[in-house]
Amino acid sequence: MRPLAGAPVQWHHHAMTDVTITADQLRTRLAGGAPPVLLDVRWQLGDDRGHEQYRDGHIPGAIYVDLNTDLASPAGPQDGRHPLPDIAALQEAARRWGIDADSTVVAYDDNGNQAAARAWWLLRWAGLTDVVLLDGGLRSWRDAGFDIVAGEETASSQGTVQLAAEHLSTVDVDGVATAEGILLDARAGERYRGENEPIDPRAGHIPGALSAPTADNLDSDGRFRSPEELRARFAALGVEPGTPTAVYCGSGVTAAHQIAALAIAGVDATLYPGSWSQWSSDPDRPAATGAEPG
């Protein structure tokens, strides 16, 4: 695979703790001397009630993050539905959330972290190193019997973090078209196969991409599968540590969840942020349908 744009790729095994934190660990950290910045990133495709759900009940201390406005710049056919945000706007948001250079950041949602992973990936892309996901999301916190509070919260003080883009690698639409290596499609299988397309201009997938639905990264409790299970999952697709790998989805949201799962498995992967929403908007780009990569 040609070198993908962005950060130099370094292959190393990540420990599970680098990607996730348990509800027990989070509760301990929140009660400690330097509590983490806690972000509630509730969002699902076609459902704009995330903020309302946050106000109904969230983990104490959590600040609501709006995926559409805080974690993306405005949509357009040329760029896809969730283009990466302008770095200055992201820095302004991160400071509003109370993030400093040395902050630990914990993100969660109520859907197996499939939205929260966008915050995890984006803040790492912007240079933060201590960013983790609450494994199992809000459900794991509730299941542990811990407190939920209602209302709105804001950071106790403005953060001072300085962000800079491209600490994680990305690839653009032309790079995806010409890259060698493995390209994973993280959408549901029926969208990959082109059986239905609820939102984007055309159905199907990028020719050559392999179907690897995000949901298969999780167990029945919405927690990430073990590193061993995830290594086996991706190995079955030909992805091992050191294999050049890029991931896309509909608009670059659940692809970030796949990158988190790959990190747990010890694989560094590249995000194609425009994803199918950008690719399918260009009539000159080919689309494949059916179960085969094409």
ChimeraX attribute file (.defattr): number of C-alpha atoms within 10 A of each C-alpha:
attribute: neighborCount
match mode: 1-to-1
recipient: residues
	/A:1	13
	/A:2	10
	/A:3	14
	/A:4	21
	/A:5	15
	/A:6	15
	/A:7	15
	/A:8	12
	/A:9	17
	/A:10	9
	/A:11	13
	/A:12	12
	/A:13	13
	/A:14	16
	/A:15	13
	/A:16	18
	/A:17	11
	/A:18	15
	/A:19	21
	/A:20	23
	/A:21	20
	/A:22	18
	/A:23	22
	/A:24	14
	/A:25	11
	/A:26	19
	/A:27	17
	/A:28	12
	/A:29	14
	/A:30	16
	/A:31	10
	/A:32	10
	/A:33	8
	/A:34	10
	/A:35	17
	/A:36	23
	/A:37	21
	/A:38	27
	/A:39	25
	/A:40	27
	/A:41	30
	/A:42	28
	/A:43	23
	/A:44	16
	/A:45	10
	/A:46	8
	/A:47	8
	/A:48	13
	/A:49	11
	/A:50	20
	/A:51	16
	/A:52	13
	/A:53	16
	/A:54	24
	/A:55	14
	/A:56	13
	/A:57	15
	/A:58	25
	/A:59	20
	/A:60	16
	/A:61	20
	/A:62	23
	/A:63	22
	/A:64	24
	/A:65	24
	/A:66	17
	/A:67	21
	/A:68	16
	/A:69	14
	/A:70	19
	/A:71	22
	/A:72	22
	/A:73	20
	/A:74	13
	/A:75	17
	/A:76	13
	/A:77	15
	/A:78	15
	/A:79	21
	/A:80	24
	/A:81	25
	/A:82	24
	/A:83	23
	/A:84	21
	/A:85	18
	/A:86	13
	/A:87	17
	/A:88	13
	/A:89	16
	/A:90	24
	/A:91	22
	/A:92	19
	/A:93	18
	/A:94	22
	/A:95	20
	/A:96	17
	/A:97	24
	/A:98	22
	/A:99	25
	/A:100	18
	/A:101	15
	/A:102	12
	/A:103	18
	/A:104	18
	/A:105	23
	/A:106	25
	/A:107	30
	/A:108	29
	/A:109	27
	/A:110	23
	/A:111	19
	/A:112	28
	/A:113	30
	/A:114	27
	/A:115	25
	/A:116	31
	/A:117	27
	/A:118	24
	/A:119	29
	/A:120	27
	/A:121	21
	/A:122	24
	/A:123	24
	/A:124	20
	/A:125	20
	/A:126	18
	/A:127	17
	/A:128	23
	/A:129	17
	/A:130	17
	/A:131	22
	/A:132	26
	/A:133	27
	/A:134	27
	/A:135	26
	/A:136	26
	/A:137	27
	/A:138	23
	/A:139	20
	/A:140	20
	/A:141	21
	/A:142	14
	/A:143	11
	/A:144	10
	/A:145	10
	/A:146	13
	/A:147	12
	/A:148	14
	/A:149	15
	/A:150	13
	/A:151	12
	/A:152	16
	/A:153	16
	/A:154	13
	/A:155	16
	/A:156	10
	/A:157	12
	/A:158	16
	/A:159	19
	/A:160	16
	/A:161	18
	/A:162	18
	/A:163	22
	/A:164	16
	/A:165	20
	/A:166	17
	/A:167	19
	/A:168	21
	/A:169	20
	/A:170	21
	/A:171	22
	/A:172	17
	/A:173	17
	/A:174	10
	/A:175	16
	/A:176	21
	/A:177	15
	/A:178	10
	/A:179	17
	/A:180	15
	/A:181	14
	/A:182	19
	/A:183	27
	/A:184	25
	/A:185	29
	/A:186	30
	/A:187	24
	/A:188	16
	/A:189	18
	/A:190	17
	/A:191	22
	/A:192	30
	/A:193	20
	/A:194	17
	/A:195	12
	/A:196	14
	/A:197	15
	/A:198	10
	/A:199	12
	/A:200	19
	/A:201	15
	/A:202	18
	/A:203	20
	/A:204	23
	/A:205	31
	/A:206	24
	/A:207	16
	/A:208	18
	/A:209	21
	/A:210	21
	/A:211	22
	/A:212	23
	/A:213	20
	/A:214	22
	/A:215	19
	/A:216	17
	/A:217	24
	/A:218	19
	/A:219	13
	/A:220	11
	/A:221	14
	/A:222	21
	/A:223	20
	/A:224	25
	/A:225	19
	/A:226	16
	/A:227	18
	/A:228	11
	/A:229	13
	/A:230	21
	/A:231	21
	/A:232	15
	/A:233	19
	/A:234	19
	/A:235	14
	/A:236	10
	/A:237	14
	/A:238	13
	/A:239	22
	/A:240	19
	/A:241	19
	/A:242	14
	/A:243	16
	/A:244	21
	/A:245	24
	/A:246	27
	/A:247	29
	/A:248	30
	/A:249	29
	/A:250	29
	/A:251	24
	/A:252	26
	/A:253	31
	/A:254	25
	/A:255	32
	/A:256	30
	/A:257	28
	/A:258	29
	/A:259	25
	/A:260	29
	/A:261	28
	/A:262	25
	/A:263	23
	/A:264	25
	/A:265	27
	/A:266	22
	/A:267	25
	/A:268	26
	/A:269	30
	/A:270	24
	/A:271	27
	/A:272	24
	/A:273	27
	/A:274	28
	/A:275	30
	/A:276	28
	/A:277	27
	/A:278	27
	/A:279	29
	/A:280	24
	/A:281	17
	/A:282	13
	/A:283	10
	/A:284	8
	/A:285	14
	/A:286	13
	/A:287	18
	/A:288	18
	/A:289	18
	/A:290	15
	/A:291	15
	/A:292	14
	/A:293	18
	/A:294	13
